[in-house]
C-alpha cells in the first residue's frame, strides 16, 4: 500500500542518498504486499520512519508492517517506529523484517537493520504475529516490542538471527509472552 525505498543495487549505492524523516500517519490500507513496506530497494539506506495511527486489514493483504532486503541490495535501515497500528487480517505476518527477500543471502552487501521500535500494534488474524529473520553474520539488532497484542497468530512468532530484543507487555493468542517465549516461536 505504501512503499518506502532508496534506490536499487549499484544505482542506489552510486546516488547514496537515504530516504529519511518520513511520517506515515492516519492511513487505512487494504490489499497489497504490505500495508507499509520498507524496501526492498534500500541500497541508499532508510532511516527515521514513523508509522502511526494506521489501520489495515484484508484477506488479500500479505503483511501489515514490513521491512525487506537482501545481500544484493544491502543498505542500512535504522530508527524505524511502528506505533498505534491496528491490523485486522493479513495472510503472513503482522510485523515482518526479512533479509531473505528475493536473492536472499550470498551477495556482497550485507544489510544492516537496527533500532526497530514496535509499540501498541494489534492484530486479529495472521500466520505470525512478529517475523524477524536476519543473517547469521548480519543479525537484526536493537528491537523493542512493547504493549502489543497479536490474536489469531496461527504459528505464533518467528525469530532468527536477531540480537538485542526487548519485550514488554506483549500478548500472543491471549497469553503474555516473554523474550524466551518469542525466541522459541511462541
C-alpha positions in Angstrom: 0.0 0.0 0.0 2.8 2.4 1.0 6.3 1.6 0.0 9.4 3.5 1.2 12.5 3.0 -1.0 16.0 4.5 -1.6 17.5 3.0 -4.7 18.3 -0.4 -6.0 21.7 -2.1 -6.1 24.6 -0.2 -7.8 22.4 2.8 -8.7 21.2 3.2 -5.1 24.8 2.9 -3.8 26.0 5.4 -6.5 23.5 8.1 -5.6 24.0 7.2 -1.9 21.0 9.3 -0.6 19.0 7.8 2.2 15.2 8.1 2.4 14.7 9.7 5.8 12.4 11.6 8.1 9.1 10.2 6.8 5.9 10.2 8.8 3.0 7.9 7.7 0.0 8.7 9.9 -3.8 8.2 9.9 -3.9 5.9 6.9 -6.2 3.0 6.1 -4.7 0.1 4.0 -6.3 -2.9 2.3 -4.9 -5.1 -0.4 -1.2 -5.4 -1.3 2.1 -7.0 -0.4 2.3 -4.9 2.8 0.4 -2.1 4.5 3.6 -0.2 5.0 6.7 -1.7 3.3 10.2 -0.5 3.7 12.4 -1.9 0.9 13.3 -3.9 -0.9 15.1 -1.2 -2.8 17.2 0.1 0.2 20.7 0.3 -1.2 20.9 4.1 -0.4 19.6 3.5 3.2 16.4 4.3 5.0 16.2 5.9 8.5 13.8 7.8 10.8 10.5 6.4 9.6 7.4 6.7 11.8 4.2 4.8 11.0 1.4 5.6 13.5 -2.3 5.7 14.0 -3.0 3.5 10.9 -5.5 0.7 10.3 -5.1 -2.1 7.8 -7.0 -5.3 7.1 -7.8 -7.6 4.2 -7.7 -11.3 3.3 -5.6 -10.0 0.3 -3.1 -8.1 2.4 0.1 -10.2 2.7 1.8 -8.4 5.6 1.0 -5.4 7.8 4.3 -3.7 8.6 7.2 -5.0 6.5 10.9 -4.4 6.1 12.5 -6.4 3.3 16.0 -6.5 2.0 18.8 -9.0 1.0 22.6 -9.2 0.5 22.5 -7.9 -3.1 20.6 -4.7 -2.1 22.4 -4.2 1.2 21.7 -0.8 2.8 21.3 0.4 6.3 17.7 0.6 7.8 17.6 2.3 11.2 15.3 4.1 13.6 12.0 2.6 12.4 8.9 3.2 14.6 5.7 1.3 14.1 3.2 2.5 16.8 -0.5 2.6 17.4 -1.3 0.4 14.4 -4.5 -1.7 14.3 -4.3 -4.7 12.0 -7.3 -6.9 11.3 -6.4 -9.7 8.9 -3.2 -10.4 7.0 -2.0 -13.6 5.2 1.5 -13.8 6.6 2.9 -11.6 9.4 1.5 -8.6 11.2 5.1 -7.3 11.5 8.0 -8.7 9.4 11.7 -7.9 9.0 13.2 -10.3 6.4 16.7 -10.4 4.9 15.8 -13.3 2.6 13.7 -11.3 0.2 14.2 -12.4 -3.5 18.0 -13.0 -3.8 18.5 -13.6 0.0 21.9 -14.5 1.2 25.2 -14.9 -0.7 25.6 -11.4 -2.1 28.4 -9.0 -1.2 26.3 -6.3 0.5 25.1 -7.3 4.0 22.0 -5.4 5.1 22.1 -3.6 8.4 18.8 -3.2 10.3 18.8 -1.8 13.8 16.7 0.2 16.2 13.2 -1.0 15.4 10.5 0.1 17.8 7.1 -1.7 17.7 4.6 -0.3 20.2 0.8 -0.7 20.6 0.4 -2.7 17.5 -2.5 -5.2 17.5 -3.6 -7.8 15.0 -6.6 -10.2 14.8 -5.6 -12.8 12.2 -2.2 -13.8 10.7 0.2 -16.7 10.4 2.8 -14.9 12.5 2.5 -12.0 15.0 6.1 -10.9 14.5 8.5 -12.5 12.0 12.2 -11.4 12.3 14.8 -13.1 10.1 18.3 -11.8 9.8 21.5 -13.4 8.5 23.8 -15.3 10.9 26.7 -12.9 10.1 24.4 -9.8 9.9 21.7 -10.1 12.6 18.8 -7.7 13.1 19.8 -5.5 16.1 18.0 -3.5 18.7 14.3 -4.4 18.5 11.8 -3.2 21.2 8.3 -4.7 21.2 6.0 -3.0 23.7 2.3 -3.1 24.5 1.4 -5.3 21.6 -1.3 -8.0 21.2 -1.3 -10.5 18.3 -4.5 -12.6 18.3 -5.2 -15.4 15.9 -1.4 -15.8 15.1 -1.6 -19.5 14.0 2.2 -20.0 14.2 3.0 -17.5 17.0 6.2 -15.6 16.3 9.4 -16.4 14.4 12.8 -15.0 15.3 16.1 -16.0 13.6 19.4 -14.2 13.9 18.2 -11.3 16.0 20.1 -9.7 18.9 19.2 -7.1 21.5 15.5 -7.7 21.7 13.4 -6.1 24.5 9.9 -7.4 25.1 7.5 -5.5 27.4 3.8 -6.3 27.9 3.3 -8.5 24.8 0.4 -10.9 24.4 0.2 -13.6 21.7 -3.0 -15.6 21.2 -4.3 -14.4 24.6 -1.2 -15.3 26.6 1.5 -13.0 27.9 4.9 -13.9 26.3 8.5 -13.3 27.4 11.5 -12.8 25.2 12.4 -16.5 25.8 8.9 -17.4 24.5 9.2 -15.2 21.4 12.7 -16.7 20.6 11.1 -20.1 20.9 8.4 -19.1 18.4 5.5 -18.8 20.9 
